[in-house]
Amino acid sequence: MVKGSLTPCTWYYFAVKTRDDVGHWSALGNVFSGKTKCSGTVEVLCEGDFMAQGGGPEGWSIENSVLDLTAAGTTATDLYRLKVTPGGADKPAHIRLSQLGQGELSLDAARLAVVDHAADVEAYPCNGHVILGQASPVYGVSDGTGAELSPVIDASEYARVATAGSAWDIVLSEKDSPGQALLMDVGDGGVVSDAAKSGIEVQLPAASGGWTTVNRLYPRRSFDALVVDSLPGSQVRLVFDQEYSIRRLARVEPSETVALTPIEPDSALHSRLGHVTEVVAERGGTTTGLQSGDAVVLSYTLPATPKDTERDVFLLLNGARPAVAAQNSAKLETNSESSPMAFALHQNSPNPFAGTTTIRFDLPRAEHVRLEVFDLAGRRVARLANGGFPAGFHAIDRDRRTEGGRMVQPGVYLYRIDAGAFHDQKKLIFLP
């Protein structure tokens, strides 16, 4: 193959064969696919609790996604300002989501939003919307004992380390005026073992004295802006549950609050499930899973940038750590007295069915098992198992309800098992 002979932004399929010393060729190996790099592509990688963005001249920067920092089964929103503007004039914007670690993400929606604004203001993401304004130094900063800290932490200077368990009291401005926002440029976040004991607690003075927690923020690994807006006064306390580096503290008087208009993807191709465009285009309804090694390539059409404006592009993700299927819709039976000789996924019985059916699988050794049901468009409709199982013969009784408790429509569906290196799938049919 001649270098440079492949067309950019195009999917290709490859197979490998080898030749021995006497010139004999081997049989053709497994076919695999790959896509050549697109101009203006932004890479976003999900690695367990992490996201990483690339495409810029400085290479990769690792980030953690707040989607993994919520209670299992609770949908959350991650609004992330892209460091590299994707696409260009008459070119689509390409985003690639990849799951690198062992964790799993249930992706509900993946959309973009653009904010065009005057050059003399900045756009800051905050609680699902964006505020426009100019940042200025805070009036004062002290630690929890009252000792004064530098009131100005400038992005060009060394970051100040906030130790775990410490607290900073911040006075935004000399005048106690409502409606201000606190801006923090924070880094050194990442994977957490317990979301309830991690992050930065945002506290406000309580009417009865002391402080009350009103929000919890989770820094990404590399420096990024965290904003708390609509504050009732000038006093804010930050309690650090982990050690973080803070490069900047500032106050913002918002000149405008922008309600985002999500841009749905023109296409979304899942590396394992195929086309999932309809699944991730709108929030709510069905979701698609990102398991270890999975990737979703999305393409968007962005509107033209108005003249004499600056543009920021935001990635708007909705998703959650998946919850285990409800006990009233799936019943598990295990026989571990004897162990099978090999992994196996058996055809459900009865099939077709209208009420309940039984899915059986065999494990010759203990493994983490994920058993899920998908429709033919690749949308997950139910999770039957997601956890550790001992060696043995296992059976799960399943009815027609989804994870949300709704009845599945009649039709043909696929059930899939992932147990260590073993993967298999079979068809099941729901009758009216």
C-alpha positions in Angstrom: 0.0 0.0 0.0 1.4 3.4 -1.0 1.5 6.0 1.8 -1.1 8.6 1.2 -3.2 6.4 -1.1 -6.2 6.2 1.3 -9.0 8.7 1.1 -9.4 10.8 4.3 -12.5 10.4 6.4 -13.3 7.0 4.8 -14.0 3.6 6.3 -11.8 0.7 5.1 -11.8 -3.0 5.8 -8.6 -4.9 6.2 -7.5 -8.6 6.4 -4.0 -9.9 7.2 -2.2 -12.9 5.7 1.5 -13.8 6.2 4.1 -15.5 4.0 6.7 -18.0 5.3 10.3 -18.4 4.3 9.6 -20.6 1.2 7.0 -18.2 -0.1 3.8 -19.9 1.0 0.9 -17.6 2.0 -1.3 -18.2 5.0 -5.1 -18.2 4.9 -6.7 -14.8 5.1 -7.0 -13.6 8.7 -10.0 -11.9 10.4 -11.3 -8.8 8.8 -11.1 -5.6 10.8 -12.2 -2.0 10.0 -10.8 1.4 10.4 -11.5 4.9 9.4 -8.9 7.4 8.0 -8.5 10.6 9.9 -11.0 13.4 9.1 -10.1 17.0 8.9 -11.3 18.8 11.9 -12.0 15.6 13.9 -12.1 15.9 17.7 -11.5 12.7 19.7 -13.2 12.2 23.0 -12.2 9.1 24.9 -14.0 7.6 27.9 -11.7 5.5 30.0 -13.7 4.2 33.0 -14.3 7.5 34.8 -12.3 9.4 32.2 -12.7 11.4 29.0 -9.8 12.5 26.9 -9.8 15.1 24.1 -7.3 15.2 21.3 -6.9 16.7 17.9 -4.8 19.7 18.9 -1.1 20.4 18.4 -0.3 19.5 22.0 -1.6 15.9 21.7 -3.9 14.3 24.2 -5.2 15.6 27.5 -7.1 13.3 29.9 -10.4 14.3 31.4 -12.9 12.6 33.7 -16.5 12.7 32.8 -19.1 13.6 35.5 -21.5 11.0 34.0 -19.6 8.3 36.0 -19.9 10.3 39.3 -23.7 9.8 39.8 -25.7 7.2 41.5 -26.2 4.0 39.4 -29.3 4.4 37.2 -29.5 8.2 37.6 -29.1 10.2 34.4 -26.7 13.1 34.5 -25.5 15.8 32.1 -21.9 16.6 31.2 -21.5 20.0 29.5 -17.9 20.3 28.2 -16.4 23.1 26.2 -14.2 21.6 23.5 -10.7 22.8 23.5 -10.5 22.2 19.7 -13.3 23.5 17.5 -14.4 20.6 15.2 -15.3 20.9 11.6 -14.8 24.0 9.5 -16.2 25.9 6.5 -18.5 23.5 4.7 -17.1 20.6 6.6 -18.9 18.4 9.2 -17.8 18.2 12.8 -16.7 14.7 13.8 -16.6 13.5 17.4 -15.4 10.1 18.5 -16.4 8.7 21.9 -14.4 5.7 23.0 -14.5 3.5 26.1 -11.0 2.5 27.1 -11.2 1.3 30.6 -13.2 -1.5 32.3 -16.1 0.7 33.3 -19.3 1.0 31.4 -21.4 4.0 30.4 -25.1 4.0 29.4 -25.2 6.8 26.8 -28.6 8.5 26.4 -27.7 11.4 24.1 -24.6 13.0 22.5 -25.2 16.4 21.0 -23.3 19.6 20.3 -24.2 23.2 20.9 -22.6 26.4 19.7 -22.4 29.7 21.4 -21.5 32.7 19.2 -20.6 35.8 21.2 -18.8 39.1 21.1 -15.0 39.0 21.5 -15.0 41.0 24.7 -16.8 38.4 26.7 -16.2 34.7 27.6 -18.6 31.8 27.5 -18.7 29.6 30.7 -20.6 26.3 31.0 -22.7 26.1 34.1 -25.4 23.6 35.2 -26.6 22.8 31.7 -26.5 26.3 30.3 -23.9 28.9 29.4 -23.3 32.4 30.9 -21.5 35.2 29.1 -19.5 37.8 30.9 -16.1 39.1 31.9 -14.1 37.7 34.7 -12.4 39.8 37.4 -10.4 39.0 40.5 -12.3 38.0 43.7 -12.1 40.5 46.6 -10.6 38.1 49.1 -9.7 34.5 50.0 -9.0 33.0 53.4 -8.6 29.5 54.7 -11.0 27.9 57.2 -9.0 29.4 60.1 -9.3 33.0 58.8 -5.7 33.2 57.5 -5.6 35.4 54.4 -4.6 33.8 51.1 -3.7 35.6 47.9 -6.8 37.2 46.5 -5.6 36.8 43.0 -4.6 33.4 41.5 -3.5 34.2 38.0 -3.5 31.6 35.2 0.1 32.6 34.3 1.5 31.8 37.8 1.9 28.5 39.6 -1.3 26.8 40.7 -2.2 26.8 44.4 -2.8 23.4 46.0 -6.0 23.0 48.0 -5.4 20.0 50.4 -8.0 17.4 51.2 -10.2 18.4 54.1 -9.3 22.1 53.8 -11.8 24.9 53.3 -11.5 28.3 51.5 -13.7 31.2 52.3 -14.2 33.5 49.4 -15.6 37.1 49.2 -16.5 37.8 45.6 -16.8 41.5 45.8 -16.7 44.3 48.4 -20.4 44.9 47.9 -22.7 42.1 48.8 -24.6 42.0 45.6 -26.7 39.0 44.4 -26.5 37.3 41.0 -22.7 37.0 40.7 -20.9 33.8 39.6 -17.8 32.1 41.0 -15.3 30.9 38.4 -12.6 28.3 39.3 -9.9 27.0 37.0 -9.3 23.6 38.6 -7.3 20.5 37.8 -5.9 17.2 39.2 -9.3 15.6 39.3 -10.0 12.1 38.0 -11.2 8.7 39.1 -13.0 8.7 42.4 -13.9 5.6 44.5 -16.9 7.3 46.2 -18.6 10.3 44.5 -20.3 11.3 47.8 -16.9 11.8 49.4 -15.1 13.5 46.5 -15.2 16.8 44.6 -15.6 20.3 45.9 -18.5 21.2 48.2 -19.9 24.7 47.5 -21.4 26.1 50.7 -23.3 29.3 51.5 -24.0 31.0 54.8 -27.0 29.4 56.5 -29.7 31.6 58.0 -29.3 29.9 61.4 -25.5 30.4 61.3 -22.7 28.2 59.9 -22.7 26.9 56.4 -24.9 24.8 54.2 -23.9 22.8 51.1 -25.7 23.8 47.9 -23.7 22.1 45.3 -20.9 19.6 44.6 -18.4 20.1 41.7 -16.1 17.5 40.2 -12.9 18.7 38.6 -11.5 17.1 35.5 -7.9 15.8 35.4 -6.5 18.7 33.4 -7.4 22.3 34.1 -10.9 23.3 33.2 -13.5 25.9 34.3 -16.0 25.2 37.0 -18.7 27.8 37.5 -21.4 28.4 40.1 -23.8 31.1 39.1 -26.8 32.9 40.6 -25.2 33.3 44.0 -27.4 35.2 46.5 -24.5 37.1 48.0 -20.7 37.6 47.9 -19.7 35.0 50.5 -18.9 31.4 49.4 -17.1 28.6 51.1 -15.3 25.8 49.2 -14.6 22.5 51.0 -12.2 20.2 49.3 -12.8 16.5 49.8 -9.7 15.7 47.8 -6.5 17.5 46.9 -6.9 19.7 43.8 -4.8 22.4 42.1 -6.5 25.7 41.5 -5.0 28.0 39.0 -7.5 30.8 39.0 -10.4 32.2 41.2 -12.5 34.9 39.7 -16.0 36.4 39.8 -18.2 36.9 36.8 -21.1 39.3 36.5 -23.1 37.6 33.8 -24.2 39.8 31.0 -26.4 37.1 29.5 -27.5 33.6 30.2 -27.7 31.4 27.1 -30.1 28.5 26.8 -28.4 26.0 24.6 -30.1 24.6 21.5 -28.7 21.1 21.0 -27.5 20.0 17.6 -28.4 16.4 16.9 -25.9 14.2 15.1 -26.4 13.5 11.4 -25.0 10.0 12.0 -23.7 7.9 14.9 -21.9 4.6 14.2 -21.2 2.3 17.1 -18.2 0.0 16.6 -20.1 -3.0 18.0 -23.8 -2.2 17.6 -23.8 -0.4 14.2 -25.9 2.7 13.6 -27.3 4.2 16.8 -28.2 7.7 15.4 -31.8 7.6 16.6 -30.7 6.4 20.1 -28.3 9.3 20.9 -30.0 12.1 19.0 -32.6 12.9 21.7 -32.6 12.7 25.4 -34.9 10.1 27.0 -36.1 6.8 25.9 -33.6 4.1 24.9 -29.8 4.2 25.5 -26.7 2.6 24.0 -24.0 1.0 26.1 -20.3 1.9 25.9 -18.3 -1.1 27.1 -14.6 -1.5 27.2 -13.2 -1.1 23.7 -16.4 0.4 22.3 -16.4 3.6 20.2 -19.1 5.8 18.7 -18.2 8.0 15.7 -20.6 11.0 15.4 -21.0 13.6 12.6 -22.7 17.0 13.0 -23.5 19.9 10.7 -22.8 23.2 12.5 -24.3 26.5 11.4 -22.1 29.1 9.9 -20.4 31.4 12.3 -21.8 35.0 12.2 -19.5 37.7 11.2 -17.5 39.5 13.9 -18.2 36.9 16.6 -16.3 34.3 18.6 -17.5 30.7 18.7 -17.3 28.1 21.5 -18.5 24.6 20.8 -19.9 22.5 23.7 -20.3 18.7 23.9 -23.5 17.9 25.7 -23.6 14.3 27.0 -26.5 12.7 28.8 -26.0 9.3 30.4 -25.3 7.3 33.6 -23.7 4.4 35.1 -26.2 1.6 34.4 -28.3 0.0 37.2 -28.8 -3.7 37.6 -32.1 -4.9 36.2 -35.0 -4.8 38.6 -35.6 -7.9 40.7 -39.3 -8.0 39.7 -38.5 -8.4 36.0 -35.6 -10.9 36.1 -35.2 -14.0 38.3 -31.8 -15.7 38.6 -31.2 -19.3 39.4 -27.7 -20.8 39.8 -26.4 -24.4 40.1 -22.8 -24.3 41.0 -22.5 -27.9 42.4 -21.0 -29.0 39.1 -19.1 -26.9 36.6 -19.6 -27.1 32.8 -16.6 -27.8 30.5 -17.0 -24.7 28.4 -18.8 -21.3 28.1 -22.2 -21.4 26.5 -25.2 -19.2 25.9 -28.3 -21.3 25.2 -31.5 -20.5 23.2 -34.2 -19.0 25.4 -37.2 -21.2 26.1 -40.0 -20.8 25.3 -39.3 -18.9 22.1 -41.4 -17.1 20.8 -43.1 -16.1 24.0 -45.6 -13.7 25.3 -45.2 -13.9 29.1 -41.9 -15.0 30.5 -38.9 -16.9 29.1 -35.8 -18.5 30.5 -32.3 -17.7 29.3 -29.5 -20.2 30.4 -25.8 -19.8 30.2 -22.8 -21.9 31.4 -19.6 -20.7 33.1 -16.6 -23.1 33.5 -15.1 -20.6 35.9 -16.2 -17.5 37.8 -16.5 -14.4 35.6 -18.1 -11.0 35.5 -21.2 -11.5 33.3 -23.1 -8.8 31.3 -26.4 -10.1 29.8 -28.5 -7.6 27.8 -31.3 -7.4 25.3 -31.2 -5.1 22.3 -33.6 -4.3 19.5 -32.4 -4.8 15.9 -31.4 -1.1 15.7 -28.8 -1.7 18.4 -30.8 0.0 21.2 -30.6 -1.7 24.6 -34.0 -2.4 26.0 -33.1 -4.4 29.1 -30.2 -5.5 31.2 -30.6 -8.9 32.7 -27.3 -9.3 34.6 -24.2 -7.2 35.3 -22.0 -8.6 38.0 -19.9 -11.5 39.2 -21.1 -15.1 38.8 -19.6 -18.3 40.1 -18.8 -21.2 37.9 -21.9 -23.3 37.1 -25.1 -23.5 35.2 -27.2 -20.4 35.4 -30.7 -19.4 34.3 -32.5 -16.1 34.3 -36.3 -15.8 33.9 -37.3 -12.7 32.1 -40.6 -10.9 31.3 -41.3 -8.3 28.6 -40.5 -5.2 30.7 -37.7 -2.7 29.9 -35.3 -1.3 32.6 -37.8 1.5 33.0 -40.7 -0.8 33.6 -42.4 -0.4 30.2 -43.6 -3.3 28.1 -41.4 -4.2 25.2 -43.1 -4.0 21.8 -43.7 -7.4 20.0 -40.9 -8.3 17.5 -37.4 -9.8 17.1 -34.7 -8.9 19.6 -31.1 -10.0 20.3 -29.8 -11.1 23.7 -26.0 -10.8 24.2 -23.6 -12.1 26.8 -20.1 -10.9 27.7 -18.3 -13.1 30.2 -14.6 -12.4 30.2 -13.3 -13.3 26.7 -16.5 -15.1 25.9 -19.1 -13.3 23.7 -22.2 -14.6 22.1 -25.7 -13.6 21.0 -29.0 -15.2 20.0 -32.4 -14.1 18.8 -35.6 -14.0 20.9 -39.1 -13.2 19.7 -41.7 -11.3 21.8 -45.3 -12.1 20.8 -48.2 -9.7 21.1 
